[in-house]
């Protein structure tokens, strides 16, 4: 059991088992002579309630690592434990079980254009049996209210601004109270004010729910919300941010 102290934003000591634990993790794309290594010997522990930002140049392996940590594909070599479950060479069912406990927020909000804001958020609840006998419409509206969109519940995405669409995506990701939220460039398509609002909202809601956020970004304007910044380069973890001297690029 490892003890780490988060940086300036939070003074708490994290002493629990990590919710994400990568050990000597390697990943490859392609087969045979086209096989190319994308991740090299990744060692990283992320703890419950932490907000971790992953940064580094394009092509450094950040999104690949994020997709592995979200159970979107099976890890190949080494060990990767998500919420205590080993996902290296995991079965489709094991990956599916992991994905049910993870919320995803992408650069493109990925809303269903033919559904209203409320229906988009409700859809996330419908994937979980435990919510099926509850008033999912009311829960979806309450969640939209918490992201400041209570008055837009019946709007379709085409009638929402970029920042509003991303807030619907956050509501959709967080409504099932996931243990982990993974965000890939969530502010890339937003202006400075909207981007700031979006990450502060993620921070607030995640802290209220006690979930862990791992956020990939090139946006230097939001780095200060992190408890820890990890830096990747050429498929390698250059800094895990535990000693606040993390390199920021």
PyMOL commands that set and color helices and strands:
alter all, ss='L'
color gray80, all
select helices_A, chain A and resi 32-34+62-69+92-99+117-125+129-131+136-146+150-152+157-159+162-174+192-209+220-225
alter helices_A, ss='H'
color red, helices_A
select strands_A, chain A and resi 4-5+13-14+20-29+36-46+51-55+77-82+85-86+102-105+180-184+212-216+228-233+236-239
alter strands_A, ss='S'
color yellow, strands_A
deselect
rebuild
show_as cartoon
